[in-house]
């Protein structure tokens, strides 16, 4: 049993009373919809859809939230009710926060020059839930986004405000990967010593990491191909700090160019970290780090320039 005695007695009725209250009113995007942000987004996401470029581009629908974000200077116009709710949760011991999911609905395409305004409401606060992360409450806010005063879309954002589970981690235990319905098949492949890459059922493009839909054509249909395991180091960093019991620095983390044409991040092993080089040939291996966890890594190929010895 998890000991929850350190949490204060905050009633669910107190939290539920915040449902329907404004989280933000008369918010305005810091910038109008613009082509540079669209271009940067598409480059970061690898999205080459021609609708997002050219003489009369539209913004990718999934950028909906981007036009409302506060940036480094922070959000403006959050309501007193929103701040009060989170102060209550913090005071009750639910001091950690993690984003869990978002849902978006699109009502019209956004084009460069559109001025964005929005309102947000605290849509729901859950009863106390216990998760692997800890015990807390899910808080969902709904943002109604307008362009030029016309409805453009709805963005629901759900977070978990929680008290971290008081779990004693075994000394040297590695953090566990987050496995969900979108990437479970990848980890099932790892358990069989297979590195699986998604293949779009529409345009046949390969993609990694795993996504629910194709970023080239938008198709939701896909299957998988097994990677050969051959690759080269495209880029890398050597980690020295911060120290963490589950890791033994220095160690190399590489961006690996797989032979199939996609890239993935993993450890480079088989050579000292200061001997890892860009262009170094590597080969897939599976490294067991404890009784429950096995991870794909890439071992420098022996006898090749820059490889292991």
C-alpha positions as CSV (number, residue, x, y, z in Angstrom):
1,X,0.0,0.0,0.0
2,X,1.2,3.5,-0.8
3,X,1.3,5.8,2.3
4,X,-0.7,8.9,1.5
5,X,-0.7,10.3,5.0
6,X,1.7,13.1,4.1
7,X,-1.0,14.6,1.8
8,X,-3.3,17.2,3.3
9,X,-7.1,16.7,3.5
10,X,-8.2,18.5,0.3
11,X,-11.8,17.6,-0.5
12,X,-12.8,16.7,-4.1
13,X,-15.8,19.0,-3.7
14,X,-13.5,21.9,-3.2
15,X,-11.6,21.1,-6.4
16,X,-14.8,20.2,-8.5
17,X,-16.1,23.7,-7.7
18,X,-13.5,25.1,-10.1
19,X,-15.0,23.3,-13.1
20,X,-16.5,25.7,-15.6
21,X,-14.5,28.7,-14.2
22,X,-12.3,30.7,-16.6
23,X,-8.6,29.8,-16.9
24,X,-7.9,32.7,-19.2
25,X,-10.0,35.4,-20.9
26,X,-9.5,37.6,-23.9
27,X,-6.0,36.1,-24.6
28,X,-4.2,37.1,-27.7
29,X,-1.4,35.4,-29.6
30,X,1.9,37.2,-29.3
31,X,2.4,37.0,-33.1
32,X,0.0,36.6,-36.0
33,X,0.2,33.4,-38.0
34,X,3.3,33.7,-40.0
35,X,5.4,31.8,-42.6
36,X,8.7,31.7,-40.6
37,X,7.0,29.8,-37.7
38,X,5.3,27.5,-40.2
39,X,8.6,26.8,-41.9
40,X,10.4,26.1,-38.6
41,X,7.6,23.8,-37.4
42,X,7.7,21.8,-40.7
43,X,11.4,21.5,-40.6
44,X,11.4,20.3,-37.0
45,X,8.6,17.8,-37.7
46,X,9.9,16.7,-41.0
47,X,6.6,17.6,-42.6
48,X,6.9,18.2,-46.3
49,X,3.2,18.6,-47.1
50,X,3.1,21.2,-50.0
51,X,0.0,22.9,-48.5
52,X,2.3,24.4,-45.9
53,X,4.6,26.1,-48.4
54,X,4.4,28.1,-51.6
55,X,2.5,31.2,-52.5
56,X,-0.6,30.7,-50.4
57,X,0.4,28.4,-47.5
58,X,-1.8,27.3,-44.6
59,X,-0.5,26.5,-41.2
60,X,-0.4,22.8,-40.1
61,X,-3.5,22.2,-38.1
62,X,-1.5,20.7,-35.2
63,X,0.2,24.1,-34.7
64,X,-3.0,25.3,-33.2
65,X,-1.5,25.6,-29.7
66,X,1.7,27.2,-31.0
67,X,-0.1,30.5,-31.8
68,X,-1.3,30.8,-28.2
69,X,1.9,29.9,-26.3
70,X,3.5,32.5,-24.0
71,X,7.1,31.8,-24.9
72,X,10.0,32.4,-22.6
73,X,8.4,35.5,-21.1
74,X,5.5,33.4,-19.9
75,X,1.7,33.4,-20.1
76,X,-0.3,36.5,-19.7
77,X,-3.9,36.8,-18.5
78,X,-4.3,33.6,-16.5
79,X,-7.3,33.9,-14.2
80,X,-7.3,34.2,-10.5
81,X,-9.3,30.9,-10.4
82,X,-6.6,29.1,-12.3
83,X,-3.9,30.3,-10.0
84,X,-6.1,29.5,-6.9
85,X,-6.7,25.9,-8.1
86,X,-3.0,25.2,-8.6
87,X,-2.1,26.9,-5.3
88,X,-4.5,24.6,-3.5
89,X,-3.0,21.5,-5.2
90,X,0.5,22.6,-4.4
91,X,-0.5,23.3,-0.8
92,X,-2.0,19.8,-0.5
93,X,1.3,18.2,-1.5
94,X,0.6,17.7,-5.2
95,X,3.6,19.7,-6.2
96,X,4.8,17.8,-9.4
97,X,3.2,18.2,-12.8
98,X,3.3,16.2,-16.0
99,X,1.4,16.7,-19.2
100,X,-0.6,13.6,-20.1
101,X,-2.4,14.3,-23.4
102,X,-4.1,16.8,-25.6
103,X,-7.0,16.8,-28.0
104,X,-7.6,19.2,-30.8
105,X,-10.5,20.0,-33.1
106,X,-10.1,22.2,-36.2
107,X,-12.8,24.4,-37.6
108,X,-10.9,26.4,-40.2
109,X,-7.4,26.6,-41.8
110,X,-5.1,29.3,-40.4
111,X,-3.2,31.4,-42.9
112,X,-0.3,34.0,-42.5
113,X,-1.7,37.2,-41.2
114,X,-4.5,35.7,-39.1
115,X,-4.7,37.4,-35.6
116,X,-5.2,34.8,-32.9
117,X,-7.4,35.3,-29.8
118,X,-8.6,32.7,-27.3
119,X,-10.4,32.0,-24.1
120,X,-9.8,29.1,-21.8
121,X,-11.9,27.3,-19.1
122,X,-11.1,24.7,-16.4
123,X,-13.2,22.0,-18.0
124,X,-12.7,19.2,-15.4
125,X,-10.8,18.1,-12.3
126,X,-10.7,14.4,-11.6
127,X,-11.1,12.6,-8.3
128,X,-7.8,11.6,-6.7
129,X,-6.1,9.0,-8.8
130,X,-3.1,6.8,-8.2
131,X,-0.7,6.3,-11.1
132,X,2.8,4.9,-11.5
133,X,4.2,8.4,-11.1
134,X,2.2,9.1,-7.9
135,X,-1.1,10.1,-6.6
136,X,-2.9,13.3,-7.7
137,X,-5.6,14.9,-9.8
138,X,-6.0,15.3,-13.5
139,X,-6.9,18.8,-14.6
140,X,-8.2,19.5,-18.1
141,X,-8.4,22.9,-19.6
142,X,-10.2,23.7,-22.8
143,X,-9.0,26.6,-25.0
144,X,-11.3,28.0,-27.7
145,X,-9.2,29.6,-30.4
146,X,-10.4,32.3,-32.8
147,X,-8.8,33.7,-36.0
148,X,-10.0,37.2,-36.9
149,X,-12.9,36.7,-34.4
150,X,-14.0,33.5,-36.1
151,X,-13.8,30.0,-34.4
152,X,-10.7,28.3,-35.6
153,X,-10.3,25.3,-33.2
154,X,-10.5,23.8,-29.8
155,X,-7.5,22.6,-27.7
156,X,-7.9,20.4,-24.7
157,X,-4.9,20.0,-22.5
158,X,-4.7,17.6,-19.6
159,X,-2.1,17.5,-16.9
160,X,-1.6,15.4,-13.7
161,X,-0.8,17.4,-10.6
162,X,0.6,14.7,-8.3
163,X,2.7,13.8,-5.3
164,X,5.5,11.6,-6.5
165,X,5.2,8.0,-5.5
166,X,7.3,7.3,-2.4
167,X,9.0,4.3,-4.1
168,X,12.5,3.2,-3.2
169,X,14.3,2.7,-6.4
170,X,16.8,-0.2,-6.5
171,X,20.3,1.2,-6.5
172,X,21.5,1.5,-10.0
173,X,18.1,0.9,-11.6
174,X,17.6,2.7,-14.9
175,X,14.5,4.9,-15.5
176,X,11.8,3.0,-17.4
177,X,10.7,4.1,-20.9
178,X,7.2,5.5,-21.2
179,X,5.2,2.9,-23.1
180,X,1.8,3.9,-24.5
181,X,-0.6,2.7,-27.3
182,X,1.4,4.6,-29.9
183,X,4.8,2.9,-29.2
184,X,3.9,-0.4,-27.5
185,X,4.7,-2.3,-30.7
186,X,8.2,-0.9,-30.8
187,X,9.0,-2.2,-27.3
188,X,7.4,-5.6,-28.1
189,X,9.8,-5.8,-30.9
190,X,12.7,-4.9,-28.6
191,X,11.7,-7.8,-26.3
192,X,12.1,-10.1,-29.4
193,X,15.4,-8.5,-30.3
194,X,13.9,-6.7,-33.3
195,X,14.3,-3.0,-34.1
196,X,11.0,-2.2,-35.9
197,X,10.5,0.9,-38.1
198,X,7.0,2.1,-39.0
199,X,6.1,2.1,-42.7
200,X,3.2,4.2,-44.0
201,X,0.4,2.3,-45.6
202,X,-0.3,5.2,-47.9
203,X,3.0,6.7,-49.3
204,X,5.2,3.8,-47.9
205,X,7.5,6.3,-46.2
206,X,9.5,4.9,-43.3
207,X,9.4,6.9,-40.0
208,X,11.0,6.9,-36.6
209,X,10.3,7.5,-33.8
210,X,6.9,5.9,-33.9
211,X,3.9,8.2,-34.6
212,X,0.2,7.5,-34.9
213,X,0.1,9.0,-38.4
214,X,2.4,9.7,-41.3
215,X,4.0,13.2,-41.3
216,X,4.4,13.0,-45.1
217,X,0.9,12.2,-46.3
218,X,-1.2,12.0,-43.1
219,X,-2.3,8.4,-43.5
220,X,-3.2,6.6,-40.3
221,X,-2.5,3.1,-41.8
222,X,0.9,1.6,-41.3
223,X,2.9,-1.6,-40.8
224,X,6.5,-2.3,-39.8
225,X,9.8,-3.4,-41.3
226,X,12.6,-4.8,-39.3
227,X,15.8,-2.8,-39.4
228,X,19.0,-4.5,-40.6
229,X,20.8,-3.1,-37.6
230,X,23.5,-1.4,-39.7
231,X,24.1,2.3,-39.2
232,X,26.6,5.1,-38.8
233,X,27.0,7.9,-36.2
234,X,25.4,11.0,-37.5
235,X,26.0,13.1,-34.4
236,X,26.8,12.4,-30.7
237,X,27.4,13.9,-27.3
238,X,29.4,12.6,-24.4
239,X,27.6,12.9,-21.1
240,X,29.6,13.8,-18.0
241,X,27.1,15.5,-15.7
242,X,24.8,15.4,-13.9
243,X,25.8,12.2,-12.0
244,X,23.0,9.7,-11.7
245,X,23.2,6.3,-9.9
246,X,21.9,4.3,-12.9
247,X,24.5,5.6,-15.2
248,X,28.3,5.5,-15.3
249,X,29.7,8.7,-17.0
250,X,31.3,9.4,-19.3
251,X,29.1,7.7,-21.9
252,X,28.2,8.5,-25.5
253,X,24.7,9.2,-26.7
254,X,24.5,9.1,-30.5
255,X,22.1,10.1,-33.2
256,X,22.3,7.0,-35.4
257,X,21.7,7.1,-39.2
258,X,20.1,3.7,-39.9
259,X,20.7,2.0,-43.2
260,X,17.0,2.3,-43.9
261,X,17.2,6.1,-44.0
262,X,15.7,7.0,-40.6
263,X,17.6,8.1,-37.4
264,X,17.3,7.2,-33.8
265,X,18.9,8.2,-30.5
266,X,20.7,5.5,-28.5
267,X,23.9,4.8,-26.7
268,X,27.1,4.1,-28.6
269,X,29.1,1.3,-26.9
270,X,32.1,-0.9,-27.6
271,X,34.6,2.0,-27.7
272,X,35.6,4.6,-25.0
273,X,33.4,7.6,-25.2
274,X,36.2,9.8,-26.3
275,X,36.8,7.5,-29.4
276,X,33.3,8.0,-30.8
277,X,33.4,9.8,-34.1
278,X,30.9,11.1,-36.7
279,X,30.6,8.7,-39.6
280,X,31.6,5.8,-37.4
281,X,30.0,2.5,-38.5
282,X,27.9,0.8,-35.8
283,X,25.7,-2.3,-35.5
284,X,22.6,-2.9,-33.4
285,X,22.9,-4.8,-30.1
286,X,20.6,-5.4,-27.2
287,X,21.9,-4.5,-23.8
288,X,20.2,-5.9,-20.7
289,X,20.5,-3.3,-17.9
290,X,18.6,-5.1,-15.2
291,X,16.2,-8.1,-14.8
292,X,13.3,-6.3,-16.3
293,X,14.8,-3.9,-18.9
294,X,16.6,-4.5,-22.1
295,X,17.5,-1.6,-24.5
296,X,18.6,-1.3,-28.1
297,X,22.2,0.2,-28.3
298,X,24.7,0.5,-31.1
299,X,28.1,-1.1,-30.9
300,X,31.1,0.2,-32.9
301,X,32.0,-2.2,-35.7
302,X,35.3,-4.0,-35.1
303,X,38.0,-3.7,-37.7
304,X,36.4,-0.6,-39.4
305,X,37.9,2.9,-39.4
306,X,36.9,4.5,-36.2
307,X,35.3,1.2,-35.0
308,X,36.1,-1.0,-32.0
309,X,39.2,-3.1,-31.5
